[in-house]
Amino acid sequence: MAGTTRGEVTGRTGADRVKAAAVLMLGWVALLWLLEAVDLASGHALDAYGISPREVVELRDLVPAAFLHFGFGHVAANSVPLLVFGFLAALGGIRRFLAVAALIVIVDGLGVWLVSPAYSVTAGASGLIFGLFGYLLVRGFVDRKPMDIVVGLLIGAIWGSTILLGVSPTQSGVSWQGHLFGLLAGVAAAFVFRRRRPRGAAAGVTAG
């Protein structure tokens, strides 16, 4: 009888995962630039889809706001960290990444909607970026995967000071609320979507 062992290679290869993650994030970032070009061509009509706090009708903008920006400088500032964090997170699986991203965007948007200053409008991918940072920072510890722990420690060492500054309410015109709620949502996502160890894995069970 044919059996499957725990060490057997199944599903996507490492090269497939790298390619899928790269294509997804390059396409994601390209979409942000395209939307900003459309916004500019339309006289900044898309800016209306940012989040204005505590207005019920604005709840429909929680997701669109994460894809919109206030100028190409804003997009440029978010592109590299989103590309890097998104790529690293997506290496763990595209479906898992999309679920993590959806949770971050929605929780972050709700946080902005609840606590941002009155008459403000918030948009941009930075909430997702801070969320992916938090997710990557703790994912390895939650999943007990040494390589992911190393990745988390590396990005913490490289970007940690920037992240801490971003959640501090000292920068004018920057949504520290979006950064903070994004970061918290990312940490929560690592637990919500943690890897479940298969039964019998610890004992090295094989199917015959």
Secondary structure, DSSP 8 states (H G I E B T S, - for coil): ---B-TTS--SS-HHHHHHHHHHHHHHHHHHHHHHHHHHHHTTSGGGGGSB-TT-GGGGGGTTGGGG--SSHHHHHHHHHHHHHHHHHHHTT-HHHHHHHHHHHHHHHHHHHHHHS-TT--B-SSHHHHHHHHHHHHHHHHHHT-HHHHHHHHHHHHHHHHHHHHHTSTTSTT--HHHHHHHHHHHHHHHHHT-----TTTTTT--B-
